[in-house]
Amino acid sequence: MANREGSWAAYRTILRSRVRAQAGYRVSFATDLFATLFAGLAELTEVYVIFHNTPRLGGLDFTAALLVFALANLTFAAADLLVGHCDRLPTYIREGKLDVFYLRPLSLLGQLMTSEVSLRRLGRISVAVVVLAIALIRGGVQPTAATIGMLALAITFGTAIMAALFVAVAGLQFWLLDGREFANVFTYGGAYAAQQSSLVFPDPVRIFFTFVVPAAFTAYLPTLVILGLPGGDAASPSMAWWLPVAAAWVWGVALLAWGRGVRHYQGAGG
Protein backbone atom coordinates (compact mmCIF):
# COMPACT_ATOMS: atom_id res chain seq x y z
CA MET A 1 0.00 0.00 0.00
CA ALA A 2 2.84 2.37 0.88
CA ASN A 3 4.54 1.68 -2.47
CA ARG A 4 1.29 2.38 -4.31
CA GLU A 5 0.77 5.66 -2.45
CA GLY A 6 4.37 6.62 -3.21
CA SER A 7 3.83 5.90 -6.91
CA TRP A 8 0.70 8.06 -7.03
CA ALA A 9 2.56 10.86 -5.26
CA ALA A 10 5.35 10.62 -7.84
CA TYR A 11 2.86 10.78 -10.72
CA ARG A 12 1.14 13.80 -9.17
CA THR A 13 4.48 15.56 -8.80
CA ILE A 14 5.36 14.86 -12.43
CA LEU A 15 1.98 16.11 -13.65
CA ARG A 16 2.19 19.29 -11.58
CA SER A 17 5.63 20.02 -13.02
CA ARG A 18 4.32 19.54 -16.59
CA VAL A 19 1.38 21.86 -15.95
CA ARG A 20 3.59 24.54 -14.39
CA ALA A 21 6.01 24.30 -17.30
CA GLN A 22 3.25 24.99 -19.82
CA ALA A 23 1.64 27.72 -17.74
CA GLY A 24 4.98 29.50 -17.55
CA TYR A 25 4.91 30.24 -21.29
CA ARG A 26 1.59 32.08 -21.42
CA VAL A 27 1.77 33.35 -25.00
CA SER A 28 2.69 29.94 -26.34
CA PHE A 29 -0.03 28.30 -24.26
CA ALA A 30 -2.65 30.81 -25.40
CA THR A 31 -1.63 30.30 -29.04
CA ASP A 32 -1.88 26.51 -28.76
CA LEU A 33 -5.21 26.78 -26.96
CA PHE A 34 -6.60 29.05 -29.67
CA ALA A 35 -5.37 26.64 -32.37
CA THR A 36 -7.28 23.68 -30.88
CA LEU A 37 -10.31 25.88 -30.29
CA PHE A 38 -10.25 26.93 -33.94
CA ALA A 39 -9.84 23.29 -35.04
CA GLY A 40 -12.94 22.31 -33.08
CA LEU A 41 -14.92 25.18 -34.57
CA ALA A 42 -13.76 24.22 -38.07
CA GLU A 43 -15.07 20.68 -37.59
CA LEU A 44 -18.34 22.09 -36.25
CA THR A 45 -18.62 24.27 -39.36
CA GLU A 46 -18.32 21.14 -41.47
CA VAL A 47 -21.34 19.65 -39.70
CA TYR A 48 -23.31 22.86 -40.22
CA VAL A 49 -22.49 23.00 -43.94
CA ILE A 50 -23.53 19.40 -44.48
CA PHE A 51 -26.88 19.76 -42.73
CA HIS A 52 -27.51 23.17 -44.26
CA ASN A 53 -27.80 21.33 -47.59
CA THR A 54 -29.14 17.99 -46.34
CA PRO A 55 -31.92 17.96 -43.71
CA ARG A 56 -31.17 14.37 -42.67
CA LEU A 57 -28.13 12.14 -43.06
CA GLY A 58 -27.83 8.60 -41.81
CA GLY A 59 -31.09 8.95 -39.89
CA LEU A 60 -29.90 12.06 -38.04
CA ASP A 61 -31.15 15.63 -38.25
CA PHE A 62 -29.00 18.64 -37.36
CA THR A 63 -29.74 18.47 -33.63
CA ALA A 64 -28.86 14.78 -33.44
CA ALA A 65 -25.71 15.39 -35.48
CA LEU A 66 -24.70 18.11 -33.02
CA LEU A 67 -25.09 15.69 -30.12
CA VAL A 68 -23.02 13.03 -31.90
CA PHE A 69 -20.38 15.63 -32.71
CA ALA A 70 -20.25 16.88 -29.11
CA LEU A 71 -19.95 13.44 -27.50
CA ALA A 72 -17.41 12.22 -30.05
CA ASN A 73 -15.22 15.32 -29.66
CA LEU A 74 -15.54 15.46 -25.90
CA THR A 75 -14.50 11.84 -25.38
CA PHE A 76 -11.71 11.95 -27.93
CA ALA A 77 -10.31 15.27 -26.66
CA ALA A 78 -10.40 14.05 -23.06
CA ALA A 79 -8.59 10.84 -24.01
CA ASP A 80 -6.13 12.84 -26.09
CA LEU A 81 -5.44 15.07 -23.08
CA LEU A 82 -4.84 12.07 -20.82
CA VAL A 83 -2.93 9.64 -23.04
CA GLY A 84 -2.69 11.16 -26.53
CA HIS A 85 1.04 11.80 -26.13
CA CYS A 86 1.56 8.01 -26.11
CA ASP A 87 1.98 8.40 -29.86
CA ARG A 88 5.40 9.90 -29.10
CA LEU A 89 6.62 6.43 -28.15
CA PRO A 90 8.40 5.83 -31.51
CA THR A 91 10.42 9.02 -30.93
CA TYR A 92 11.34 7.92 -27.41
CA ILE A 93 12.43 4.52 -28.73
CA ARG A 94 14.51 5.99 -31.55
CA GLU A 95 16.25 8.51 -29.31
CA GLY A 96 16.83 6.04 -26.48
CA LYS A 97 14.73 8.07 -24.04
CA LEU A 98 12.47 5.13 -23.27
CA ASP A 99 15.37 3.33 -21.58
CA VAL A 100 15.46 6.11 -18.96
CA PHE A 101 11.93 5.14 -17.90
CA TYR A 102 13.19 1.68 -16.95
CA LEU A 103 15.54 3.22 -14.39
CA ARG A 104 12.67 4.57 -12.33
CA PRO A 105 10.66 2.40 -9.91
CA LEU A 106 7.41 3.32 -11.65
CA SER A 107 5.13 1.70 -14.23
CA LEU A 108 6.39 2.17 -17.79
CA LEU A 109 2.88 2.94 -19.05
CA GLY A 110 2.24 5.30 -16.15
CA GLN A 111 5.43 7.22 -16.89
CA LEU A 112 4.54 7.45 -20.57
CA MET A 113 1.05 8.74 -19.73
CA THR A 114 2.50 11.43 -17.44
CA SER A 115 5.47 12.29 -19.66
CA GLU A 116 3.50 15.19 -21.14
CA VAL A 117 0.28 17.07 -20.47
CA SER A 118 -1.04 19.00 -23.45
CA LEU A 119 -3.37 21.54 -21.90
CA ARG A 120 -3.99 23.03 -25.36
CA ARG A 121 -6.50 20.23 -25.88
CA LEU A 122 -8.79 22.02 -23.45
CA GLY A 123 -9.78 24.24 -26.38
CA ARG A 124 -11.39 21.34 -28.20
CA ILE A 125 -13.01 20.14 -25.00
CA SER A 126 -14.54 23.59 -24.47
CA VAL A 127 -16.11 23.53 -27.95
CA ALA A 128 -17.52 20.06 -27.32
CA VAL A 129 -19.04 21.04 -23.94
CA VAL A 130 -20.77 24.11 -25.40
CA VAL A 131 -22.11 22.15 -28.39
CA LEU A 132 -23.31 19.40 -26.04
CA ALA A 133 -25.34 21.90 -24.03
CA ILE A 134 -26.81 23.41 -27.21
CA ALA A 135 -27.74 19.98 -28.60
CA LEU A 136 -29.48 18.93 -25.38
CA ILE A 137 -31.48 22.17 -25.28
CA ARG A 138 -32.41 22.01 -28.98
CA GLY A 139 -33.45 18.37 -28.59
CA GLY A 140 -35.65 19.13 -25.57
CA VAL A 141 -33.88 16.41 -23.59
CA GLN A 142 -35.44 15.92 -20.15
CA PRO A 143 -33.19 15.11 -17.16
CA THR A 144 -34.56 11.61 -16.63
CA ALA A 145 -32.64 8.73 -15.09
CA ALA A 146 -32.16 7.22 -18.56
CA THR A 147 -30.78 10.37 -20.20
CA ILE A 148 -28.54 11.32 -17.27
CA GLY A 149 -27.30 7.76 -16.94
CA MET A 150 -26.58 7.47 -20.65
CA LEU A 151 -24.73 10.80 -20.72
CA ALA A 152 -22.59 9.67 -17.79
CA LEU A 153 -21.87 6.33 -19.44
CA ALA A 154 -21.10 7.93 -22.80
CA ILE A 155 -18.66 10.48 -21.40
CA THR A 156 -16.95 8.10 -18.96
CA PHE A 157 -16.68 4.94 -21.02
CA GLY A 158 -16.45 6.76 -24.34
CA THR A 159 -13.31 8.46 -23.03
CA ALA A 160 -12.09 5.08 -21.80
CA ILE A 161 -12.56 3.56 -25.26
CA MET A 162 -10.65 6.35 -26.98
CA ALA A 163 -7.87 6.19 -24.36
CA ALA A 164 -7.59 2.43 -24.86
CA LEU A 165 -7.08 2.96 -28.60
CA PHE A 166 -4.09 5.22 -27.88
CA VAL A 167 -2.60 2.61 -25.54
CA ALA A 168 -3.23 -0.25 -27.98
CA VAL A 169 -1.50 1.46 -30.88
CA ALA A 170 1.33 2.52 -28.57
CA GLY A 171 1.92 -1.16 -27.86
CA LEU A 172 2.15 -1.82 -31.60
CA GLN A 173 4.92 0.78 -31.92
CA PHE A 174 7.39 -1.64 -30.34
CA TRP A 175 7.19 -3.68 -33.55
CA LEU A 176 6.59 -0.99 -36.15
CA LEU A 177 9.23 1.38 -37.46
CA ASP A 178 7.82 4.89 -37.29
CA GLY A 179 4.29 3.51 -37.53
CA ARG A 180 2.49 6.65 -36.39
CA GLU A 181 0.46 6.90 -39.61
CA PHE A 182 -0.69 3.30 -39.20
CA ALA A 183 -1.63 4.06 -35.60
CA ASN A 184 -3.63 7.11 -36.70
CA VAL A 185 -5.96 4.81 -38.65
CA PHE A 186 -7.27 3.52 -35.32
CA THR A 187 -7.03 6.65 -33.15
CA TYR A 188 -7.89 9.59 -35.39
CA GLY A 189 -9.76 7.30 -37.78
CA GLY A 190 -11.83 6.06 -34.87
CA ALA A 191 -12.46 9.63 -33.74
CA TYR A 192 -13.69 10.59 -37.21
CA ALA A 193 -15.93 7.51 -37.42
CA ALA A 194 -17.36 8.36 -33.99
CA GLN A 195 -18.63 11.70 -35.35
CA GLN A 196 -20.74 10.00 -38.01
CA SER A 197 -23.96 8.05 -38.03
CA SER A 198 -23.16 4.37 -38.42
CA LEU A 199 -25.75 4.19 -41.19
CA VAL A 200 -23.62 6.28 -43.57
CA PHE A 201 -20.99 3.52 -43.77
CA PRO A 202 -21.14 0.33 -45.85
CA ASP A 203 -21.70 -2.84 -43.83
CA PRO A 204 -18.01 -3.93 -43.47
CA VAL A 205 -16.96 -0.47 -42.21
CA ARG A 206 -20.01 -0.22 -39.94
CA ILE A 207 -19.24 -3.60 -38.37
CA PHE A 208 -15.56 -2.71 -37.93
CA PHE A 209 -16.26 0.60 -36.15
CA THR A 210 -18.97 -0.95 -34.00
CA PHE A 211 -17.61 -4.32 -32.89
CA VAL A 212 -13.84 -4.23 -33.55
CA VAL A 213 -13.04 -0.58 -32.88
CA PRO A 214 -16.24 0.39 -31.03
CA ALA A 215 -16.29 4.04 -32.09
CA ALA A 216 -20.07 3.94 -32.55
CA PHE A 217 -20.45 3.31 -28.81
CA THR A 218 -18.86 6.64 -27.89
CA ALA A 219 -21.42 8.97 -29.50
CA TYR A 220 -23.83 7.59 -32.09
CA LEU A 221 -25.46 4.83 -30.02
CA PRO A 222 -25.82 7.01 -26.90
CA THR A 223 -27.43 9.71 -29.06
CA LEU A 224 -30.10 7.21 -30.13
CA VAL A 225 -31.01 6.63 -26.49
CA ILE A 226 -30.86 10.28 -25.40
CA LEU A 227 -33.01 11.55 -28.29
CA GLY A 228 -35.22 8.46 -28.58
CA LEU A 229 -34.19 7.63 -32.16
CA PRO A 230 -34.76 4.20 -33.74
CA GLY A 231 -31.30 3.56 -35.20
CA GLY A 232 -30.95 0.94 -37.92
CA ASP A 233 -29.09 -2.20 -38.96
CA ALA A 234 -26.53 -3.26 -36.32
CA ALA A 235 -27.28 0.00 -34.49
CA SER A 236 -30.02 -0.64 -31.96
CA PRO A 237 -30.35 1.95 -29.16
CA SER A 238 -30.25 -0.86 -26.58
CA MET A 239 -26.66 -1.58 -27.60
CA ALA A 240 -25.58 1.71 -26.02
CA TRP A 241 -26.08 0.25 -22.53
CA TRP A 242 -23.26 -2.20 -23.32
CA LEU A 243 -20.75 0.67 -23.27
CA PRO A 244 -18.85 -0.69 -20.23
CA VAL A 245 -18.45 -4.05 -22.01
CA ALA A 246 -17.15 -2.32 -25.14
CA ALA A 247 -14.66 -0.34 -23.04
CA ALA A 248 -13.53 -3.51 -21.24
CA TRP A 249 -13.04 -5.24 -24.61
CA VAL A 250 -10.84 -2.45 -25.98
CA TRP A 251 -8.83 -2.13 -22.78
CA GLY A 252 -8.28 -5.89 -22.73
CA VAL A 253 -6.82 -5.72 -26.24
CA ALA A 254 -4.86 -2.56 -25.37
CA LEU A 255 -3.20 -4.05 -22.29
CA LEU A 256 -2.44 -7.26 -24.18
CA ALA A 257 -0.80 -5.30 -27.01
CA TRP A 258 1.10 -3.14 -24.54
CA GLY A 259 2.30 -6.09 -22.47
CA ARG A 260 3.54 -7.99 -25.52
CA GLY A 261 5.22 -4.87 -26.84
CA VAL A 262 7.08 -4.23 -23.58
CA ARG A 263 8.29 -7.84 -23.50
CA HIS A 264 9.40 -7.55 -27.12
CA TYR A 265 11.45 -4.37 -26.50
CA GLN A 266 15.16 -5.02 -25.97
CA GLY A 267 16.49 -1.49 -25.59
CA ALA A 268 17.66 1.30 -27.87
CA GLY A 269 20.58 -0.82 -29.03
CA GLY A 270 18.23 -3.60 -30.19
C-alpha positions, 0 to 999 in steps of 0.5 A: 500500500505504501509503495502504491501511495508513493507511486501516485505521489510521484505521478502527481508531482510529475503532472504538476511540473508539466502543468507549471512548465506549460503555464509559464509560457503564457503566450505559447499556451494561449496560441496553442489553446486558440489553435485547438479551439479553432480546429474544433470550430472548423469541424463544427462548421463542417457539420453545419455546412452538411446539414444546411444542404441535407436535412437528414443524413444517416437517420440524423437531423441537425440536432442529433448530429450536433449531439453526436459531434459533441460526445465524439469530440468530448470523449476523444479530446479528453482521451487525447489530453490524458494519453494522446502523447503516447503516440510519441513512443516511436520518438522515445524509442529511436532517441533512447529516451524510453530506456530512462523510464526503466531506471525509475521504480514506476510503471512504464505505461504510467510514466509514458502517460504522465510524460507530457500534459497537453493543456492546449487540448482544453480548447477542443473540450470547451467547444464540445461542452458548449455544443453538447449543451446546445444539442441537449437544449435544442433536442428538448432532452429531459433530465430523466434517469435514462438520459442522465445515466446514458450521458454519464456512461457515454462520457466516462466509457467513451473516453475510456474507449478512446484512451484504450485505442491510444494505448493499444496502438502505442503497444504496436509501436514496439514492432513498427518502425515509425508507424504513427500513420498506421496508428492514426488509422485507429485513433484519429480514424476512430475519432472521425468515425465516432462523429458519423452516423453508423448508417452512412458507412457500408456494412463492413466499415459499420461492423468494424467501427462498432464491434472491432473498434467500437467508435459507434459506442462513444457517441452515435449509439448514446445519441439514439437513447438520449433523443429516442431515435430508432437507429438501424441495422446493427445499431439498436439503441439498446446496444448503447447500454453495453458501453462498459463491455465495449470499453472492457473489450478495448482495454483488454486488447490494449493491455495485451498489445502493450504487455507484448510490446514491452516484453518484445522491446530489448532497448535502444541498441536492439 
